[in-house]
């Protein structure tokens, strides 16, 4: 992913020689065109930026439907009494990446 103005630093950034730090960006710092230029000049090759994790409702509904369909495929149309509690628990607890932020 290309670093662009408006992005936000997700992990601290340090740059410079082994003897002296010449750039330090804290978590939450906003990226500007000037910041990008400084990072390049200081030899910083990689930074972690916050990701926009917002889900639109249609994409979220599709993800949930696929998850539920896969569980029903695994457990069958009528799971036995030993498997039903596990299926119900899995249906109630969506995977972490399916929860909207």
Backbone torsions as a table, in degrees:
resi	resn	phi	psi	omega
1	UNK	NA	138.1	-179.3
2	UNK	-84.3	133.2	177.6
3	UNK	-70.1	130.6	-177.3
4	UNK	-134.8	150.7	175.4
5	UNK	-55.4	141.2	-179.3
6	UNK	101.0	-19.5	176.7
7	UNK	-69.7	162.8	-177.3
8	UNK	-124.2	134.9	-179.4
9	UNK	-66.7	130.1	-179.5
10	UNK	-100.4	-22.1	177.7
11	UNK	-138.0	149.6	-178.7
12	UNK	-56.4	144.5	179.2
13	UNK	-118.1	129.7	177.3
14	UNK	-126.3	138.4	177.1
15	UNK	-142.2	159.1	178.7
16	UNK	132.7	-171.5	179.6
17	UNK	-83.3	172.5	179.9
18	UNK	-66.6	-19.4	-177.4
19	UNK	-92.8	-24.9	-173.7
20	UNK	-152.7	129.6	174.7
21	UNK	-76.3	130.5	-178.7
22	UNK	-112.4	-9.0	174.8
23	UNK	-151.3	138.8	176.8
24	UNK	-144.4	122.9	176.7
25	UNK	-119.2	129.2	-178.8
26	UNK	-85.7	160.0	173.8
27	UNK	-55.3	135.5	179.4
28	UNK	92.5	-7.0	178.5
29	UNK	-67.3	137.4	177.0
30	UNK	-83.1	145.2	179.3
31	UNK	-92.4	132.7	174.5
32	UNK	-120.9	172.3	176.2
33	UNK	-60.5	-38.7	178.4
34	UNK	-64.5	-40.3	178.7
35	UNK	-61.0	-44.2	-179.5
36	UNK	-61.5	-43.2	178.5
37	UNK	-61.4	-43.0	179.0
38	UNK	-64.2	-42.2	179.2
39	UNK	-60.5	-43.9	178.6
40	UNK	-63.2	-46.5	-179.1
41	UNK	-63.6	-30.1	-179.3
42	UNK	-89.2	-1.2	176.1
43	UNK	82.4	16.6	177.5
44	UNK	-77.4	121.2	-174.7
45	UNK	-97.2	-20.8	-173.9
46	UNK	-150.1	137.4	173.8
47	UNK	-135.9	152.7	176.0
48	UNK	-95.4	128.6	178.9
49	UNK	-119.7	153.9	178.0
50	UNK	-67.1	141.5	178.1
51	UNK	-98.9	141.9	172.9
52	UNK	-78.4	111.6	-175.2
53	UNK	-106.8	18.8	179.7
54	UNK	-68.5	135.1	177.3
55	UNK	-105.0	137.0	170.9
56	UNK	-79.8	157.6	-172.8
57	UNK	-61.3	-39.7	-178.8
58	UNK	-65.4	-43.9	179.2
59	UNK	-64.5	-40.0	178.9
60	UNK	-64.7	-44.5	179.2
61	UNK	-61.9	-39.6	178.1
62	UNK	-64.4	-44.0	178.9
63	UNK	-61.1	-44.9	179.3
64	UNK	-63.9	-43.7	179.9
65	UNK	-61.6	-41.3	178.0
66	UNK	-64.6	-41.8	179.0
67	UNK	-61.3	-47.8	-179.4
68	UNK	-64.6	-42.2	179.1
69	UNK	-62.2	-40.7	179.4
70	UNK	-65.3	-40.2	177.3
71	UNK	-62.5	-41.7	178.8
72	UNK	-68.0	-30.6	175.7
73	UNK	-67.3	-41.0	-179.5
74	UNK	-70.1	-46.4	-174.2
75	UNK	-88.1	-14.5	-179.2
76	UNK	86.4	170.8	-176.5
77	UNK	-66.1	-36.9	-179.5
78	UNK	-130.6	84.7	-180.0
79	UNK	-64.8	147.6	180.0
80	UNK	-71.0	170.9	-174.7
81	UNK	-61.9	-24.4	178.3
82	UNK	-76.2	-31.2	-176.9
83	UNK	-93.0	-23.2	-175.2
84	UNK	-55.8	-44.4	179.6
85	UNK	-60.4	-37.6	178.5
86	UNK	-67.4	-44.4	178.1
87	UNK	-59.7	-45.8	-179.6
88	UNK	-62.9	-39.4	177.9
89	UNK	-64.7	-42.7	179.8
90	UNK	-67.1	-35.4	178.3
91	UNK	-69.1	-30.0	179.7
92	UNK	-82.0	-27.1	-175.9
93	UNK	-111.3	90.4	-179.7
94	UNK	-64.3	154.7	176.8
95	UNK	-59.1	150.7	-176.3
96	UNK	-55.3	-37.6	-177.3
97	UNK	-77.7	-3.7	178.8
98	UNK	-94.4	-17.7	-179.0
99	UNK	-72.4	131.5	176.8
100	UNK	-69.7	149.0	-179.2
101	UNK	-93.6	NA	NA
